Every structure is written in C-alpha cells, then in structure tokens.
Amino acid sequence: MKENTKLSPFNLAFLGDAVYSLFVREKLAKTNLPIKELNEKANAIVSAVSQAKTFEIIKNLLTKEETEIFKRGRNIHTHSRPKSATVAEYHIATGFETLMGYLYIEGKIDRIKELIDKTGI
C-alpha cells in the first residue's frame, strides 16, 4: 500500500468532499447557467443524499482496491450527520468522499472523471 493510502479515512473524506465538489462545479460551469442555478445544482449534487445515490450508480464499476477504500470511509464512526440525510446515507457519502480523496491523492484524475461521467451529471 502506498504511503498516501495510509491517510486517515477522515482526511481522505475531507479532501474528497472538496475534490468531488470541484469536479461537479467544473462540469456545471460548462453549462453557462445563471450563477444562482449553478449554486443550487451544485449544492444538490454534492449533498450526502445525492452522493449516496451516486455511489449506487458506480459501485459495480469499482476495483477491489477502490471498494476497500470506500469501506474504510463508510465504516468510520462519526458523531454527526446532515439533517437531510439518514445515518446510512451519511456513511455511504463519507465512503464515497473517502474514495474521491484517495483517487485524487493517488493522481488518478482520469479515474475520477470516468466515474463521475458514469453518473450522468
């Protein structure tokens, strides 16, 4: 296992949240929608509920290693969750963010784009 993959799932999820948001915003920016609509769409897509749904779309496309990274993030114990998500959705979203952070830190930008493209965003 590379040194980067030994980062805490919390740290990978923290990074992955920003990475996913950036990639979503990049795709949305190309639509030339009004800024208010861009913000609304971005916020809806990067919500925990939406991230959980996104994971369901891509889960069968993941490698064994990617699935293990997802599970590391999904299984971390947190003491909070968004009001709009169930505990299960929040854990799945945290796993998804952990995966995004891992792929980013490993330099697998094309893989991130490939997975995001499969979601239809």
Biotite code that builds the C-alpha atoms (Angstrom):
import biotite.structure as struc

atoms = struc.array([
    struc.Atom([0.000, 0.000, 0.000], chain_id="A", res_id=1, res_name="MET", atom_name="CA", element="C"),
    struc.Atom([1.346, 3.415, -0.926], chain_id="A", res_id=2, res_name="LYS", atom_name="CA", element="C"),
    struc.Atom([2.058, 5.946, 1.800], chain_id="A", res_id=3, res_name="GLU", atom_name="CA", element="C"),
    struc.Atom([-0.854, 8.145, 0.657], chain_id="A", res_id=4, res_name="ASN", atom_name="CA", element="C"),
    struc.Atom([-3.385, 5.369, 1.160], chain_id="A", res_id=5, res_name="THR", atom_name="CA", element="C"),
    struc.Atom([-2.416, 5.211, 4.831], chain_id="A", res_id=6, res_name="LYS", atom_name="CA", element="C"),
    struc.Atom([-4.003, 8.597, 5.406], chain_id="A", res_id=7, res_name="LEU", atom_name="CA", element="C"),
    struc.Atom([-6.902, 8.603, 7.810], chain_id="A", res_id=8, res_name="SER", atom_name="CA", element="C"),
    struc.Atom([-10.286, 7.991, 6.180], chain_id="A", res_id=9, res_name="PRO", atom_name="CA", element="C"),
    struc.Atom([-11.362, 11.269, 7.818], chain_id="A", res_id=10, res_name="PHE", atom_name="CA", element="C"),
    struc.Atom([-8.583, 13.123, 5.990], chain_id="A", res_id=11, res_name="ASN", atom_name="CA", element="C"),
    struc.Atom([-9.336, 11.390, 2.696], chain_id="A", res_id=12, res_name="LEU", atom_name="CA", element="C"),
    struc.Atom([-13.056, 12.203, 3.074], chain_id="A", res_id=13, res_name="ALA", atom_name="CA", element="C"),
    struc.Atom([-12.224, 15.828, 3.890], chain_id="A", res_id=14, res_name="PHE", atom_name="CA", element="C"),
    struc.Atom([-10.170, 16.076, 0.720], chain_id="A", res_id=15, res_name="LEU", atom_name="CA", element="C"),
    struc.Atom([-12.631, 14.009, -1.316], chain_id="A", res_id=16, res_name="GLY", atom_name="CA", element="C"),
    struc.Atom([-15.508, 16.321, -0.436], chain_id="A", res_id=17, res_name="ASP", atom_name="CA", element="C"),
    struc.Atom([-13.597, 19.248, -1.959], chain_id="A", res_id=18, res_name="ALA", atom_name="CA", element="C"),
    struc.Atom([-12.431, 17.213, -4.965], chain_id="A", res_id=19, res_name="VAL", atom_name="CA", element="C"),
    struc.Atom([-15.919, 15.988, -5.812], chain_id="A", res_id=20, res_name="TYR", atom_name="CA", element="C"),
    struc.Atom([-17.341, 19.477, -5.394], chain_id="A", res_id=21, res_name="SER", atom_name="CA", element="C"),
    struc.Atom([-14.673, 20.889, -7.718], chain_id="A", res_id=22, res_name="LEU", atom_name="CA", element="C"),
    struc.Atom([-15.306, 18.288, -10.431], chain_id="A", res_id=23, res_name="PHE", atom_name="CA", element="C"),
    struc.Atom([-19.078, 18.815, -10.193], chain_id="A", res_id=24, res_name="VAL", atom_name="CA", element="C"),
    struc.Atom([-18.655, 22.583, -10.372], chain_id="A", res_id=25, res_name="ARG", atom_name="CA", element="C"),
    struc.Atom([-16.322, 22.242, -13.341], chain_id="A", res_id=26, res_name="GLU", atom_name="CA", element="C"),
    struc.Atom([-18.933, 20.226, -15.243], chain_id="A", res_id=27, res_name="LYS", atom_name="CA", element="C"),
    struc.Atom([-21.733, 22.614, -14.282], chain_id="A", res_id=28, res_name="LEU", atom_name="CA", element="C"),
    struc.Atom([-19.715, 25.709, -15.220], chain_id="A", res_id=29, res_name="ALA", atom_name="CA", element="C"),
    struc.Atom([-19.643, 24.471, -18.808], chain_id="A", res_id=30, res_name="LYS", atom_name="CA", element="C"),
    struc.Atom([-23.445, 24.736, -18.976], chain_id="A", res_id=31, res_name="THR", atom_name="CA", element="C"),
    struc.Atom([-23.472, 28.554, -18.796], chain_id="A", res_id=32, res_name="ASN", atom_name="CA", element="C"),
    struc.Atom([-26.460, 28.577, -16.445], chain_id="A", res_id=33, res_name="LEU", atom_name="CA", element="C"),
    struc.Atom([-27.117, 31.616, -14.225], chain_id="A", res_id=34, res_name="PRO", atom_name="CA", element="C"),
    struc.Atom([-24.968, 31.616, -11.072], chain_id="A", res_id=35, res_name="ILE", atom_name="CA", element="C"),
    struc.Atom([-27.922, 31.090, -8.737], chain_id="A", res_id=36, res_name="LYS", atom_name="CA", element="C"),
    struc.Atom([-28.949, 27.977, -10.664], chain_id="A", res_id=37, res_name="GLU", atom_name="CA", element="C"),
    struc.Atom([-25.333, 26.741, -10.761], chain_id="A", res_id=38, res_name="LEU", atom_name="CA", element="C"),
    struc.Atom([-25.090, 27.037, -6.978], chain_id="A", res_id=39, res_name="ASN", atom_name="CA", element="C"),
    struc.Atom([-28.414, 25.304, -6.423], chain_id="A", res_id=40, res_name="GLU", atom_name="CA", element="C"),
    struc.Atom([-27.491, 22.423, -8.721], chain_id="A", res_id=41, res_name="LYS", atom_name="CA", element="C"),
    struc.Atom([-24.005, 22.069, -7.224], chain_id="A", res_id=42, res_name="ALA", atom_name="CA", element="C"),
    struc.Atom([-25.355, 22.026, -3.669], chain_id="A", res_id=43, res_name="ASN", atom_name="CA", element="C"),
    struc.Atom([-27.944, 19.407, -4.579], chain_id="A", res_id=44, res_name="ALA", atom_name="CA", element="C"),
    struc.Atom([-25.397, 17.172, -6.309], chain_id="A", res_id=45, res_name="ILE", atom_name="CA", element="C"),
    struc.Atom([-22.788, 17.274, -3.548], chain_id="A", res_id=46, res_name="VAL", atom_name="CA", element="C"),
    struc.Atom([-25.282, 16.636, -0.736], chain_id="A", res_id=47, res_name="SER", atom_name="CA", element="C"),
    struc.Atom([-24.911, 13.458, 1.292], chain_id="A", res_id=48, res_name="ALA", atom_name="CA", element="C"),
    struc.Atom([-28.177, 12.089, -0.098], chain_id="A", res_id=49, res_name="VAL", atom_name="CA", element="C"),
    struc.Atom([-27.047, 12.683, -3.679], chain_id="A", res_id=50, res_name="SER", atom_name="CA", element="C"),
    struc.Atom([-23.571, 11.266, -3.011], chain_id="A", res_id=51, res_name="GLN", atom_name="CA", element="C"),
    struc.Atom([-25.155, 8.087, -1.643], chain_id="A", res_id=52, res_name="ALA", atom_name="CA", element="C"),
    struc.Atom([-27.228, 7.782, -4.828], chain_id="A", res_id=53, res_name="LYS", atom_name="CA", element="C"),
    struc.Atom([-24.128, 8.463, -6.937], chain_id="A", res_id=54, res_name="THR", atom_name="CA", element="C"),
    struc.Atom([-22.287, 5.663, -5.184], chain_id="A", res_id=55, res_name="PHE", atom_name="CA", element="C"),
    struc.Atom([-25.102, 3.238, -6.021], chain_id="A", res_id=56, res_name="GLU", atom_name="CA", element="C"),
    struc.Atom([-24.578, 4.078, -9.713], chain_id="A", res_id=57, res_name="ILE", atom_name="CA", element="C"),
    struc.Atom([-20.811, 3.466, -9.675], chain_id="A", res_id=58, res_name="ILE", atom_name="CA", element="C"),
    struc.Atom([-20.378, 0.751, -7.049], chain_id="A", res_id=59, res_name="LYS", atom_name="CA", element="C"),
    struc.Atom([-20.252, -2.115, -9.557], chain_id="A", res_id=60, res_name="ASN", atom_name="CA", element="C"),
    struc.Atom([-17.555, -0.295, -11.551], chain_id="A", res_id=61, res_name="LEU", atom_name="CA", element="C"),
    struc.Atom([-15.096, -0.125, -8.660], chain_id="A", res_id=62, res_name="LEU", atom_name="CA", element="C"),
    struc.Atom([-11.958, -2.194, -8.412], chain_id="A", res_id=63, res_name="THR", atom_name="CA", element="C"),
    struc.Atom([-11.337, -4.318, -5.346], chain_id="A", res_id=64, res_name="LYS", atom_name="CA", element="C"),
    struc.Atom([-8.906, -1.695, -4.016], chain_id="A", res_id=65, res_name="GLU", atom_name="CA", element="C"),
    struc.Atom([-11.389, 1.127, -4.596], chain_id="A", res_id=66, res_name="GLU", atom_name="CA", element="C"),
    struc.Atom([-14.119, -0.837, -2.818], chain_id="A", res_id=67, res_name="THR", atom_name="CA", element="C"),
    struc.Atom([-11.800, -1.369, 0.159], chain_id="A", res_id=68, res_name="GLU", atom_name="CA", element="C"),
    struc.Atom([-11.064, 2.359, 0.337], chain_id="A", res_id=69, res_name="ILE", atom_name="CA", element="C"),
    struc.Atom([-14.801, 3.121, 0.153], chain_id="A", res_id=70, res_name="PHE", atom_name="CA", element="C"),
    struc.Atom([-15.467, 0.692, 3.007], chain_id="A", res_id=71, res_name="LYS", atom_name="CA", element="C"),
    struc.Atom([-12.736, 2.305, 5.141], chain_id="A", res_id=72, res_name="ARG", atom_name="CA", element="C"),
    struc.Atom([-14.559, 5.603, 4.810], chain_id="A", res_id=73, res_name="GLY", atom_name="CA", element="C"),
    struc.Atom([-18.056, 4.211, 5.171], chain_id="A", res_id=74, res_name="ARG", atom_name="CA", element="C"),
    struc.Atom([-17.140, 2.455, 8.401], chain_id="A", res_id=75, res_name="ASN", atom_name="CA", element="C"),
    struc.Atom([-15.591, 5.390, 10.261], chain_id="A", res_id=76, res_name="ILE", atom_name="CA", element="C"),
    struc.Atom([-17.521, 6.425, 13.324], chain_id="A", res_id=77, res_name="HIS", atom_name="CA", element="C"),
    struc.Atom([-18.820, 9.962, 13.239], chain_id="A", res_id=78, res_name="THR", atom_name="CA", element="C"),
    struc.Atom([-20.853, 11.813, 15.798], chain_id="A", res_id=79, res_name="HIS", atom_name="CA", element="C"),
    struc.Atom([-22.777, 13.987, 13.403], chain_id="A", res_id=80, res_name="SER", atom_name="CA", element="C"),
    struc.Atom([-24.744, 13.839, 10.187], chain_id="A", res_id=81, res_name="ARG", atom_name="CA", element="C"),
    struc.Atom([-26.570, 16.318, 7.994], chain_id="A", res_id=82, res_name="PRO", atom_name="CA", element="C"),
    struc.Atom([-30.208, 16.910, 8.866], chain_id="A", res_id=83, res_name="LYS", atom_name="CA", element="C"),
    struc.Atom([-31.278, 15.984, 5.348], chain_id="A", res_id=84, res_name="SER", atom_name="CA", element="C"),
    struc.Atom([-29.633, 12.522, 5.265], chain_id="A", res_id=85, res_name="ALA", atom_name="CA", element="C"),
    struc.Atom([-30.206, 9.264, 7.066], chain_id="A", res_id=86, res_name="THR", atom_name="CA", element="C"),
    struc.Atom([-27.348, 7.716, 9.007], chain_id="A", res_id=87, res_name="VAL", atom_name="CA", element="C"),
    struc.Atom([-26.932, 5.108, 6.253], chain_id="A", res_id=88, res_name="ALA", atom_name="CA", element="C"),
    struc.Atom([-26.823, 7.765, 3.516], chain_id="A", res_id=89, res_name="GLU", atom_name="CA", element="C"),
    struc.Atom([-24.293, 9.772, 5.504], chain_id="A", res_id=90, res_name="TYR", atom_name="CA", element="C"),
    struc.Atom([-22.000, 6.747, 5.927], chain_id="A", res_id=91, res_name="HIS", atom_name="CA", element="C"),
    struc.Atom([-22.219, 5.903, 2.224], chain_id="A", res_id=92, res_name="ILE", atom_name="CA", element="C"),
    struc.Atom([-21.495, 9.539, 1.331], chain_id="A", res_id=93, res_name="ALA", atom_name="CA", element="C"),
    struc.Atom([-18.480, 9.545, 3.652], chain_id="A", res_id=94, res_name="THR", atom_name="CA", element="C"),
    struc.Atom([-17.212, 6.382, 1.971], chain_id="A", res_id=95, res_name="GLY", atom_name="CA", element="C"),
    struc.Atom([-17.733, 7.979, -1.437], chain_id="A", res_id=96, res_name="PHE", atom_name="CA", element="C"),
    struc.Atom([-15.821, 11.103, -0.358], chain_id="A", res_id=97, res_name="GLU", atom_name="CA", element="C"),
    struc.Atom([-13.037, 8.911, 1.013], chain_id="A", res_id=98, res_name="THR", atom_name="CA", element="C"),
    struc.Atom([-12.788, 7.199, -2.370], chain_id="A", res_id=99, res_name="LEU", atom_name="CA", element="C"),
    struc.Atom([-12.665, 10.555, -4.195], chain_id="A", res_id=100, res_name="MET", atom_name="CA", element="C"),
    struc.Atom([-9.921, 11.780, -1.854], chain_id="A", res_id=101, res_name="GLY", atom_name="CA", element="C"),
    struc.Atom([-7.939, 8.588, -2.332], chain_id="A", res_id=102, res_name="TYR", atom_name="CA", element="C"),
    struc.Atom([-8.185, 8.722, -6.125], chain_id="A", res_id=103, res_name="LEU", atom_name="CA", element="C"),
    struc.Atom([-7.145, 12.361, -6.124], chain_id="A", res_id=104, res_name="TYR", atom_name="CA", element="C"),
    struc.Atom([-4.161, 11.932, -3.846], chain_id="A", res_id=105, res_name="ILE", atom_name="CA", element="C"),
    struc.Atom([-3.038, 8.941, -5.900], chain_id="A", res_id=106, res_name="GLU", atom_name="CA", element="C"),
    struc.Atom([-3.140, 11.116, -9.025], chain_id="A", res_id=107, res_name="GLY", atom_name="CA", element="C"),
    struc.Atom([-5.966, 9.124, -10.607], chain_id="A", res_id=108, res_name="LYS", atom_name="CA", element="C"),
    struc.Atom([-7.747, 12.141, -12.037], chain_id="A", res_id=109, res_name="ILE", atom_name="CA", element="C"),
    struc.Atom([-8.863, 10.282, -15.164], chain_id="A", res_id=110, res_name="ASP", atom_name="CA", element="C"),
    struc.Atom([-10.483, 7.643, -12.956], chain_id="A", res_id=111, res_name="ARG", atom_name="CA", element="C"),
    struc.Atom([-12.392, 10.311, -11.029], chain_id="A", res_id=112, res_name="ILE", atom_name="CA", element="C"),
    struc.Atom([-13.629, 11.793, -14.300], chain_id="A", res_id=113, res_name="LYS", atom_name="CA", element="C"),
    struc.Atom([-14.545, 8.336, -15.606], chain_id="A", res_id=114, res_name="GLU", atom_name="CA", element="C"),
    struc.Atom([-16.633, 7.544, -12.535], chain_id="A", res_id=115, res_name="LEU", atom_name="CA", element="C"),
    struc.Atom([-18.312, 10.954, -12.477], chain_id="A", res_id=116, res_name="ILE", atom_name="CA", element="C"),
    struc.Atom([-19.123, 10.656, -16.188], chain_id="A", res_id=117, res_name="ASP", atom_name="CA", element="C"),
    struc.Atom([-20.969, 7.382, -15.461], chain_id="A", res_id=118, res_name="LYS", atom_name="CA", element="C"),
    struc.Atom([-23.336, 9.232, -13.124], chain_id="A", res_id=119, res_name="THR", atom_name="CA", element="C"),
    struc.Atom([-24.807, 11.433, -15.836], chain_id="A", res_id=120, res_name="GLY", atom_name="CA", element="C"),
    struc.Atom([-24.038, 14.706, -14.111], chain_id="A", res_id=121, res_name="ILE", atom_name="CA", element="C"),
])
